[in-house]
Structures are given as C-alpha cells and as structure tokens.
Amino acid sequence: MAHHKPIIVISGHAEKQEAIECLKLGTFNLLDKPLSFEILIHTILQALTLEEVTLNNETLNQEKELLLSLFQEFTNKNEERVSEIENLVLEKTKLIQSDKNILKKFLERISECNRIDREIAKTYKDISSLLQRQNSVISRNISQEFFEKNMKFNKRSTNKQ
C-alpha cells in the first residue's frame, strides 16, 4: 500500500468549489489566510498524528496477515501430527527398536509446531505493542501539550522583556 504524506493547502482567496476540489484530491486540510500560528501548528500536528496512525494501521494489517498465515501453518502441522498419531496407533500396537526413526520424525514435527507457536506468540506481542502505540497516539492530546508549552514559553518571553 502506497503511503502519502498529508498535504495542507494555504490560500488567500480560495472559493468554496476550489476548497471542495482540494479535499476531493486528497488534501488533508485547506486553511484560509490570514491564519494564526496556533491554527497552523494545530493543523500540522493533526496531520502528523493522522500520518502516524495510518502507518501504524498499515503495519498492523501486515502483522495481522502474518499472524493468520502462521496460524494456518500451525493448524496444518497439528492436523498432520494428529493424523500421524492415528496411523501409528492403528498400524502399531507396540514400539520396537526399529521404530525409533518413526518416533524421531514425529518428535521433529512436534518441535516444528512448537517453533510455529513461538512465532505466533511473538507476532501477537508485536501486534499488541503496535495497538498500544496506536491507542497512545489517538488518546494523547498533542495540541493541548503544544499550547501549554507555547503559553509557558510566551510567559517567560514576556517576563524577560
């Protein structure tokens, strides 16, 4: 999936139809002049937040597809293992010394299933981490943080003069 940076258009005399056309073309926002510094910064922060959320969503979708693929592989391996157990039980009632190779192969398949299971667990942890990051991005109020810092800076600047 191609990722596009959010575009902010600033215009001194945009007509309503031009504004609609800009938004249809994928512009994140259209700002009219004159505009305040706070509005500009707020819009930029919103655009950056949207970009981060979009990137996180793309990564989450990729991780989800990987997890589904691993789960399918795990399910297939488990079905093979169950089928092999059924065959062993039906064909053999006792394991003798010559059947060690059969047992060895069976244990190797169990080991393979365990490897896949570990990959699934790791992918699940990665997805959980991304979801927490996504929720953090959505829930934090970047604009509020910026305005509070800006107000403190303005107060210090005013006090120094």
Backbone as JSON Lines, residues from 0, in Angstrom:
{"i":0,"aa":"M","n":[0.84,-1.18,0.0],"ca":[0.0,0.0,0.0],"c":[0.89,1.24,0.0]}
{"i":1,"aa":"A","n":[0.69,2.13,-0.94],"ca":[1.48,3.36,-1.04],"c":[1.04,4.32,0.04]}
{"i":2,"aa":"H","n":[2.04,4.92,0.67],"ca":[1.74,5.87,1.75],"c":[2.0,7.29,1.22]}
{"i":3,"aa":"H","n":[1.07,8.17,1.48],"ca":[1.19,9.55,1.04],"c":[1.22,10.47,2.25]}
{"i":4,"aa":"K","n":[2.06,11.47,2.19],"ca":[2.13,12.46,3.26],"c":[0.89,13.33,3.21]}
{"i":5,"aa":"P","n":[0.38,13.73,4.38],"ca":[-0.77,14.64,4.39],"c":[-0.37,16.01,3.84]}
{"i":6,"aa":"I","n":[-1.23,16.57,3.02],"ca":[-0.95,17.87,2.39],"c":[-1.89,18.91,2.97]}
{"i":7,"aa":"I","n":[-1.29,20.04,3.37],"ca":[-2.07,21.18,3.87],"c":[-1.9,22.31,2.86]}
{"i":8,"aa":"V","n":[-3.02,22.84,2.39],"ca":[-3.0,23.95,1.43],"c":[-3.39,25.22,2.16]}
{"i":9,"aa":"I","n":[-2.62,26.27,1.91],"ca":[-2.92,27.58,2.48],"c":[-3.24,28.52,1.32]}
{"i":10,"aa":"S","n":[-4.39,29.16,1.39],"ca":[-4.83,30.01,0.29],"c":[-5.32,31.35,0.82]}
{"i":11,"aa":"G","n":[-5.09,32.37,0.03],"ca":[-5.56,33.71,0.4],"c":[-6.94,34.0,-0.12]}
{"i":12,"aa":"H","n":[-7.39,33.25,-1.12],"ca":[-8.69,33.56,-1.73],"c":[-9.34,32.34,-2.39]}
{"i":13,"aa":"A","n":[-9.37,31.24,-1.67],"ca":[-9.97,30.03,-2.24],"c":[-11.49,30.14,-2.22]}
{"i":14,"aa":"E","n":[-12.08,29.79,-3.33],"ca":[-13.54,29.74,-3.42],"c":[-14.0,28.4,-2.84]}
{"i":15,"aa":"K","n":[-15.27,28.31,-2.53],"ca":[-15.82,27.09,-1.94],"c":[-15.6,25.89,-2.86]}
{"i":16,"aa":"Q","n":[-15.81,26.07,-4.17],"ca":[-15.65,24.98,-5.12],"c":[-14.19,24.51,-5.18]}
{"i":17,"aa":"E","n":[-13.24,25.46,-5.11],"ca":[-11.82,25.09,-5.11],"c":[-11.46,24.32,-3.84]}
{"i":18,"aa":"A","n":[-12.04,24.74,-2.74],"ca":[-11.8,24.04,-1.47],"c":[-12.3,22.61,-1.55]}
{"i":19,"aa":"I","n":[-13.49,22.43,-2.09],"ca":[-14.06,21.09,-2.23],"c":[-13.18,20.24,-3.15]}
{"i":20,"aa":"E","n":[-12.71,20.84,-4.23],"ca":[-11.85,20.11,-5.17],"c":[-10.53,19.7,-4.52]}
{"i":21,"aa":"C","n":[-9.95,20.58,-3.72],"ca":[-8.71,20.25,-2.99],"c":[-8.93,19.04,-2.08]}
{"i":22,"aa":"L","n":[-10.02,19.06,-1.36],"ca":[-10.31,17.97,-0.43],"c":[-10.59,16.67,-1.18]}
{"i":23,"aa":"K","n":[-11.26,16.76,-2.34],"ca":[-11.5,15.57,-3.16],"c":[-10.19,14.96,-3.67]}
{"i":24,"aa":"L","n":[-9.22,15.82,-3.94],"ca":[-7.93,15.36,-4.45],"c":[-7.05,14.77,-3.35]}
{"i":25,"aa":"G","n":[-7.52,14.82,-2.11],"ca":[-6.78,14.18,-1.03],"c":[-6.04,15.12,-0.11]}
{"i":26,"aa":"T","n":[-6.27,16.39,-0.22],"ca":[-5.63,17.34,0.67],"c":[-6.14,17.11,2.09]}
{"i":27,"aa":"F","n":[-5.24,17.15,3.06],"ca":[-5.65,16.93,4.45],"c":[-6.51,18.09,4.95]}
{"i":28,"aa":"N","n":[-6.1,19.33,4.62],"ca":[-6.84,20.49,5.09],"c":[-6.53,21.68,4.2]}
{"i":29,"aa":"L","n":[-7.48,22.6,4.14],"ca":[-7.31,23.84,3.4],"c":[-7.5,24.98,4.4]}
{"i":30,"aa":"L","n":[-6.48,25.8,4.56],"ca":[-6.53,26.91,5.5],"c":[-6.59,28.23,4.74]}
{"i":31,"aa":"D","n":[-7.41,29.13,5.23],"ca":[-7.53,30.46,4.62],"c":[-6.61,31.45,5.31]}
{"i":32,"aa":"K","n":[-6.01,32.32,4.51],"ca":[-5.22,33.42,5.07],"c":[-6.17,34.53,5.48]}
{"i":33,"aa":"P","n":[-5.86,35.33,6.39],"ca":[-4.71,35.17,7.3],"c":[-5.04,34.1,8.33]}
{"i":34,"aa":"L","n":[-4.0,33.39,8.76],"ca":[-4.23,32.36,9.77],"c":[-3.24,32.56,10.9]}
{"i":35,"aa":"S","n":[-3.66,32.13,12.07],"ca":[-2.8,32.29,13.24],"c":[-1.78,31.17,13.3]}
{"i":36,"aa":"F","n":[-0.72,31.45,13.99],"ca":[0.34,30.48,14.2],"c":[-0.22,29.24,14.91]}
{"i":37,"aa":"E","n":[-1.1,29.45,15.88],"ca":[-1.68,28.34,16.64],"c":[-2.5,27.41,15.74]}
{"i":38,"aa":"I","n":[-3.28,28.0,14.83],"ca":[-4.09,27.19,13.91],"c":[-3.17,26.37,13.0]}
{"i":39,"aa":"L","n":[-2.13,27.0,12.49],"ca":[-1.19,26.31,11.61],"c":[-0.53,25.14,12.34]}
{"i":40,"aa":"I","n":[-0.02,25.4,13.54],"ca":[0.64,24.34,14.31],"c":[-0.36,23.23,14.65]}
{"i":41,"aa":"H","n":[-1.55,23.6,15.05],"ca":[-2.58,22.62,15.38],"c":[-2.88,21.71,14.17]}
{"i":42,"aa":"T","n":[-3.01,22.3,13.0],"ca":[-3.3,21.55,11.78],"c":[-2.13,20.64,11.41]}
{"i":43,"aa":"I","n":[-0.92,21.14,11.56],"ca":[0.27,20.32,11.27],"c":[0.33,19.14,12.22]}
{"i":44,"aa":"L","n":[0.07,19.37,13.5],"ca":[0.1,18.29,14.47],"c":[-1.0,17.25,14.18]}
{"i":45,"aa":"Q","n":[-2.17,17.72,13.76],"ca":[-3.23,16.78,13.38],"c":[-2.8,15.93,12.19]}
{"i":46,"aa":"A","n":[-2.17,16.57,11.21],"ca":[-1.73,15.85,10.01],"c":[-0.66,14.81,10.37]}
{"i":47,"aa":"L","n":[0.27,15.2,11.24],"ca":[1.31,14.25,11.65],"c":[0.73,13.09,12.44]}
{"i":48,"aa":"T","n":[-0.26,13.39,13.27],"ca":[-0.93,12.32,14.03],"c":[-1.64,11.38,13.07]}
{"i":49,"aa":"L","n":[-2.33,11.92,12.09],"ca":[-3.02,11.09,11.1],"c":[-2.0,10.21,10.35]}
{"i":50,"aa":"E","n":[-0.87,10.79,9.99],"ca":[0.16,10.02,9.29],"c":[0.66,8.87,10.16]}
{"i":51,"aa":"E","n":[0.91,9.14,11.45],"ca":[1.39,8.1,12.35],"c":[0.35,6.99,12.52]}
{"i":52,"aa":"V","n":[-0.91,7.39,12.66],"ca":[-1.99,6.41,12.79],"c":[-2.09,5.56,11.52]}
{"i":53,"aa":"T","n":[-1.98,6.19,10.37],"ca":[-2.04,5.48,9.09],"c":[-0.9,4.47,8.97]}
{"i":54,"aa":"L","n":[0.31,4.89,9.31],"ca":[1.46,3.98,9.26],"c":[1.27,2.81,10.23]}
{"i":55,"aa":"N","n":[0.79,3.11,11.43],"ca":[0.54,2.04,12.4],"c":[-0.51,1.06,11.88]}
{"i":56,"aa":"N","n":[-1.56,1.57,11.24],"ca":[-2.59,0.7,10.68],"c":[-2.03,-0.2,9.6]}
{"i":57,"aa":"E","n":[-1.18,0.36,8.74],"ca":[-0.57,-0.45,7.68],"c":[0.28,-1.56,8.29]}
{"i":58,"aa":"T","n":[1.07,-1.22,9.3],"ca":[1.92,-2.21,9.96],"c":[1.08,-3.27,10.65]}
{"i":59,"aa":"L","n":[0.01,-2.83,11.31],"ca":[-0.89,-3.78,11.98],"c":[-1.53,-4.74,10.98]}
{"i":60,"aa":"N","n":[-1.93,-4.23,9.83],"ca":[-2.51,-5.1,8.8],"c":[-1.51,-6.13,8.31]}
{"i":61,"aa":"Q","n":[-0.25,-5.71,8.13],"ca":[0.78,-6.65,7.71],"c":[1.01,-7.71,8.77]}
{"i":62,"aa":"E","n":[1.09,-7.28,10.04],"ca":[1.3,-8.22,11.14],"c":[0.1,-9.17,11.27]}
{"i":63,"aa":"K","n":[-1.1,-8.66,11.04],"ca":[-2.3,-9.49,11.11],"c":[-2.24,-10.58,10.05]}
{"i":64,"aa":"E","n":[-1.83,-10.22,8.83],"ca":[-1.72,-11.2,7.75],"c":[-0.66,-12.25,8.08]}
{"i":65,"aa":"L","n":[0.45,-11.82,8.65],"ca":[1.5,-12.76,9.06],"c":[0.97,-13.71,10.13]}
{"i":66,"aa":"L","n":[0.26,-13.16,11.11],"ca":[-0.3,-13.98,12.17],"c":[-1.28,-15.01,11.62]}
{"i":67,"aa":"L","n":[-2.14,-14.59,10.7],"ca":[-3.08,-15.53,10.09],"c":[-2.35,-16.62,9.32]}
{"i":68,"aa":"S","n":[-1.3,-16.25,8.62],"ca":[-0.52,-17.23,7.87],"c":[0.15,-18.22,8.82]}
{"i":69,"aa":"L","n":[0.73,-17.73,9.9],"ca":[1.37,-18.61,10.88],"c":[0.34,-19.52,11.55]}
{"i":70,"aa":"F","n":[-0.81,-18.96,11.84],"ca":[-1.86,-19.77,12.47],"c":[-2.31,-20.88,11.54]}
{"i":71,"aa":"Q","n":[-2.45,-20.58,10.25],"ca":[-2.84,-21.61,9.28],"c":[-1.77,-22.69,9.18]}
{"i":72,"aa":"E","n":[-0.5,-22.26,9.16],"ca":[0.61,-23.22,9.11],"c":[0.6,-24.1,10.36]}
{"i":73,"aa":"F","n":[0.38,-23.47,11.5],"ca":[0.32,-24.21,12.77],"c":[-0.82,-25.22,12.75]}
{"i":74,"aa":"T","n":[-1.98,-24.79,12.28],"ca":[-3.13,-25.68,12.21],"c":[-2.85,-26.87,11.3]}
{"i":75,"aa":"N","n":[-2.24,-26.61,10.15],"ca":[-1.9,-27.69,9.21],"c":[-0.93,-28.69,9.84]}
{"i":76,"aa":"K","n":[0.08,-28.17,10.54],"ca":[1.06,-29.05,11.19],"c":[0.39,-29.9,12.27]}
{"i":77,"aa":"N","n":[-0.5,-29.29,13.02],"ca":[-1.2,-30.05,14.05],"c":[-2.08,-31.13,13.44]}
{"i":78,"aa":"E","n":[-2.73,-30.84,12.33],"ca":[-3.55,-31.85,11.66],"c":[-2.68,-33.01,11.18]}
{"i":79,"aa":"E","n":[-1.49,-32.68,10.65],"ca":[-0.56,-33.73,10.23],"c":[-0.14,-34.59,11.42]}
{"i":80,"aa":"R","n":[0.12,-33.93,12.52],"ca":[0.57,-34.63,13.72],"c":[-0.52,-35.58,14.24]}
{"i":81,"aa":"V","n":[-1.75,-35.1,14.28],"ca":[-2.86,-35.94,14.74],"c":[-3.04,-37.13,13.8]}
{"i":82,"aa":"S","n":[-2.96,-36.86,12.51],"ca":[-3.1,-37.93,11.53],"c":[-1.99,-38.97,11.71]}
{"i":83,"aa":"E","n":[-0.79,-38.5,11.97],"ca":[0.33,-39.42,12.16],"c":[0.13,-40.27,13.42]}
{"i":84,"aa":"I","n":[-0.37,-39.66,14.47],"ca":[-0.65,-40.41,15.7],"c":[-1.69,-41.5,15.43]}
{"i":85,"aa":"E","n":[-2.74,-41.12,14.73],"ca":[-3.78,-42.1,14.4],"c":[-3.2,-43.27,13.61]}
{"i":86,"aa":"N","n":[-2.35,-42.95,12.63],"ca":[-1.74,-44.01,11.82],"c":[-0.82,-44.9,12.66]}
{"i":87,"aa":"L","n":[-0.06,-44.26,13.55],"ca":[0.83,-45.05,14.39],"c":[0.04,-46.01,15.29]}
{"i":88,"aa":"V","n":[-1.01,-45.49,15.87],"ca":[-1.82,-46.31,16.77],"c":[-2.47,-47.45,16.0]}
{"i":89,"aa":"L","n":[-2.97,-47.17,14.8],"ca":[-3.63,-48.2,14.01],"c":[-2.65,-49.24,13.49]}
{"i":90,"aa":"E","n":[-1.48,-48.79,13.04],"ca":[-0.52,-49.7,12.43],"c":[0.31,-50.46,13.46]}
{"i":91,"aa":"K","n":[0.59,-49.83,14.56],"ca":[1.5,-50.44,15.53],"c":[0.83,-50.45,16.9]}
{"i":92,"aa":"T","n":[0.96,-51.51,17.54],"ca":[0.46,-51.55,18.91],"c":[1.62,-51.43,19.9]}
{"i":93,"aa":"K","n":[2.8,-51.81,19.46],"ca":[3.98,-51.69,20.31],"c":[5.1,-51.06,19.5]}
{"i":94,"aa":"L","n":[5.84,-50.2,20.17],"ca":[7.03,-49.65,19.52],"c":[8.2,-50.59,19.78]}
{"i":95,"aa":"I","n":[8.85,-50.95,18.72],"ca":[10.03,-51.79,18.88],"c":[11.25,-50.96,18.49]}
{"i":96,"aa":"Q","n":[12.41,-51.5,18.68],"ca":[13.67,-50.78,18.46],"c":[13.75,-50.18,17.06]}
{"i":97,"aa":"S","n":[13.28,-50.86,16.04],"ca":[13.39,-50.37,14.66],"c":[12.46,-49.18,14.39]}
{"i":98,"aa":"D","n":[11.51,-48.95,15.27],"ca":[10.55,-47.85,15.07],"c":[11.05,-46.52,15.65]}
{"i":99,"aa":"K","n":[12.3,-46.47,16.08],"ca":[12.83,-45.24,16.66],"c":[12.81,-44.1,15.63]}
{"i":100,"aa":"N","n":[13.05,-44.42,14.37],"ca":[13.04,-43.38,13.33],"c":[11.66,-42.75,13.18]}
{"i":101,"aa":"I","n":[10.64,-43.57,13.28],"ca":[9.27,-43.06,13.19],"c":[9.02,-42.09,14.35]}
{"i":102,"aa":"L","n":[9.44,-42.53,15.54],"ca":[9.27,-41.69,16.73],"c":[10.09,-40.4,16.61]}
{"i":103,"aa":"K","n":[11.29,-40.51,16.08],"ca":[12.16,-39.33,15.9],"c":[11.5,-38.32,14.96]}
{"i":104,"aa":"K","n":[10.97,-38.79,13.84],"ca":[10.29,-37.89,12.9],"c":[9.07,-37.23,13.53]}
{"i":105,"aa":"F","n":[8.35,-38.02,14.3],"ca":[7.17,-37.5,15.0],"c":[7.58,-36.38,15.96]}
{"i":106,"aa":"L","n":[8.64,-36.6,16.72],"ca":[9.11,-35.58,17.66],"c":[9.63,-34.34,16.93]}
{"i":107,"aa":"E","n":[10.22,-34.52,15.77],"ca":[10.66,-33.37,14.97],"c":[9.47,-32.52,14.52]}
{"i":108,"aa":"R","n":[8.38,-33.19,14.16],"ca":[7.18,-32.45,13.77],"c":[6.59,-31.68,14.95]}
{"i":109,"aa":"I","n":[6.63,-32.3,16.12],"ca":[6.17,-31.59,17.32],"c":[7.04,-30.36,17.56]}
{"i":110,"aa":"S","n":[8.33,-30.53,17.39],"ca":[9.26,-29.41,17.55],"c":[8.96,-28.29,16.55]}
{"i":111,"aa":"E","n":[8.65,-28.66,15.31],"ca":[8.28,-27.67,14.29],"c":[7.01,-26.92,14.69]}
{"i":112,"aa":"C","n":[6.03,-27.64,15.21],"ca":[4.8,-26.99,15.68],"c":[5.1,-26.01,16.81]}
{"i":113,"aa":"N","n":[5.99,-26.4,17.69],"ca":[6.37,-25.5,18.79],"c":[7.07,-24.26,18.28]}
{"i":114,"aa":"R","n":[7.9,-24.4,17.24],"ca":[8.56,-23.23,16.64],"c":[7.52,-22.27,16.06]}
{"i":115,"aa":"I","n":[6.55,-22.83,15.34],"ca":[5.49,-22.01,14.76],"c":[4.7,-21.32,15.87]}
{"i":116,"aa":"D","n":[4.43,-22.05,16.93],"ca":[3.7,-21.49,18.07],"c":[4.46,-20.3,18.67]}
{"i":117,"aa":"R","n":[5.78,-20.42,18.78],"ca":[6.58,-19.3,19.31],"c":[6.52,-18.09,18.37]}
{"i":118,"aa":"E","n":[6.54,-18.34,17.06],"ca":[6.41,-17.24,16.09],"c":[5.06,-16.55,16.22]}
{"i":119,"aa":"I","n":[4.0,-17.35,16.41],"ca":[2.67,-16.78,16.6],"c":[2.65,-15.91,17.86]}
{"i":120,"aa":"A","n":[3.22,-16.41,18.93],"ca":[3.25,-15.63,20.18],"c":[4.02,-14.34,20.0]}
{"i":121,"aa":"K","n":[5.15,-14.38,19.29],"ca":[5.94,-13.16,19.05],"c":[5.15,-12.16,18.21]}
{"i":122,"aa":"T","n":[4.51,-12.66,17.16],"ca":[3.71,-11.78,16.3],"c":[2.56,-11.17,17.08]}
{"i":123,"aa":"Y","n":[1.95,-11.97,17.94],"ca":[0.86,-11.46,18.78],"c":[1.37,-10.34,19.69]}
{"i":124,"aa":"K","n":[2.55,-10.53,20.3],"ca":[3.13,-9.48,21.15],"c":[3.42,-8.22,20.34]}
{"i":125,"aa":"D","n":[3.94,-8.4,19.11],"ca":[4.22,-7.24,18.25],"c":[2.94,-6.48,17.93]}
{"i":126,"aa":"I","n":[1.9,-7.21,17.61],"ca":[0.61,-6.58,17.31],"c":[0.07,-5.86,18.54]}
{"i":127,"aa":"S","n":[0.18,-6.5,19.7],"ca":[-0.28,-5.86,20.94],"c":[0.47,-4.57,21.2]}
{"i":128,"aa":"S","n":[1.77,-4.6,20.99],"ca":[2.6,-3.4,21.18],"c":[2.18,-2.29,20.22]}
{"i":129,"aa":"L","n":[1.96,-2.66,18.96],"ca":[1.52,-1.67,17.98],"c":[0.14,-1.1,18.33]}
{"i":130,"aa":"L","n":[-0.75,-1.95,18.81],"ca":[-2.07,-1.47,19.21],"c":[-1.97,-0.51,20.38]}
{"i":131,"aa":"Q","n":[-1.09,-0.81,21.34],"ca":[-0.91,0.11,22.47],"c":[-0.36,1.44,21.98]}
{"i":132,"aa":"R","n":[0.61,1.37,21.05],"ca":[1.17,2.6,20.49],"c":[0.1,3.39,19.74]}
{"i":133,"aa":"Q","n":[-0.72,2.67,18.99],"ca":[-1.81,3.29,18.24],"c":[-2.78,3.99,19.19]}
{"i":134,"aa":"N","n":[-3.16,3.3,20.25],"ca":[-4.07,3.9,21.22],"c":[-3.46,5.1,21.9]}
{"i":135,"aa":"S","n":[-2.16,5.05,22.13],"ca":[-1.46,6.18,22.74],"c":[-1.49,7.39,21.81]}
{"i":136,"aa":"V","n":[-1.26,7.15,20.53],"ca":[-1.28,8.25,19.55],"c":[-2.66,8.87,19.48]}
{"i":137,"aa":"I","n":[-3.67,8.02,19.47],"ca":[-5.04,8.52,19.36],"c":[-5.45,9.28,20.61]}
{"i":138,"aa":"S","n":[-5.08,8.74,21.78],"ca":[-5.59,9.32,23.02],"c":[-4.83,10.56,23.48]}
{"i":139,"aa":"R","n":[-3.57,10.67,23.1],"ca":[-2.84,11.84,23.59],"c":[-3.34,13.1,22.88]}
{"i":140,"aa":"N","n":[-3.25,14.17,23.57],"ca":[-3.74,15.42,23.02],"c":[-2.54,16.29,22.68]}
{"i":141,"aa":"I","n":[-2.01,16.1,21.48],"ca":[-0.8,16.8,21.06],"c":[-1.02,18.31,21.08]}
{"i":142,"aa":"S","n":[-2.16,18.72,20.59],"ca":[-2.43,20.15,20.52],"c":[-2.4,20.78,21.9]}
{"i":143,"aa":"Q","n":[-3.01,20.1,22.87],"ca":[-3.04,20.64,24.22],"c":[-1.63,20.77,24.77]}
{"i":144,"aa":"E","n":[-0.8,19.74,24.55],"ca":[0.59,19.79,25.01],"c":[1.31,20.98,24.38]}
{"i":145,"aa":"F","n":[1.13,21.15,23.07],"ca":[1.8,22.24,22.38],"c":[1.36,23.58,22.92]}
{"i":146,"aa":"F","n":[0.06,23.78,23.08],"ca":[-0.43,25.07,23.55],"c":[0.02,25.36,24.97]}
{"i":147,"aa":"E","n":[0.09,24.34,25.82],"ca":[0.57,24.56,27.19],"c":[2.04,24.97,27.18]}
{"i":148,"aa":"K","n":[2.85,24.29,26.37],"ca":[4.27,24.66,26.28],"c":[4.42,26.04,25.67]}
{"i":149,"aa":"N","n":[3.61,26.33,24.64],"ca":[3.68,27.63,23.99],"c":[3.3,28.75,24.97]}
{"i":150,"aa":"M","n":[2.28,28.51,25.79],"ca":[1.86,29.51,26.77],"c":[2.97,29.75,27.79]}
{"i":151,"aa":"K","n":[3.61,28.68,28.26],"ca":[4.72,28.83,29.21],"c":[5.85,29.61,28.57]}
{"i":152,"aa":"F","n":[6.17,29.28,27.3],"ca":[7.23,29.99,26.59],"c":[6.89,31.46,26.44]}
{"i":153,"aa":"N","n":[5.65,31.77,26.07],"ca":[5.22,33.15,25.9],"c":[5.3,33.92,27.22]}
{"i":154,"aa":"K","n":[4.93,33.28,28.32],"ca":[5.01,33.93,29.61],"c":[6.45,34.23,29.98]}
{"i":155,"aa":"R","n":[7.35,33.27,29.73],"ca":[8.77,33.51,30.03],"c":[9.32,34.62,29.15]}
{"i":156,"aa":"S","n":[8.94,34.63,27.88],"ca":[9.42,35.66,26.96],"c":[8.91,37.04,27.4]}
{"i":157,"aa":"T","n":[7.66,37.12,27.82],"ca":[7.06,38.38,28.27],"c":[7.73,38.85,29.55]}
{"i":158,"aa":"N","n":[8.02,37.93,30.46],"ca":[8.66,38.28,31.73],"c":[10.07,38.8,31.54]}
{"i":159,"aa":"K","n":[10.78,38.27,30.54],"ca":[12.16,38.71,30.28],"c":[12.19,40.12,29.71]}
{"i":160,"aa":"Q","n":[11.14,40.53,29.01],"ca":[11.12,41.86,28.41],"c":[10.73,42.81,29.46]}
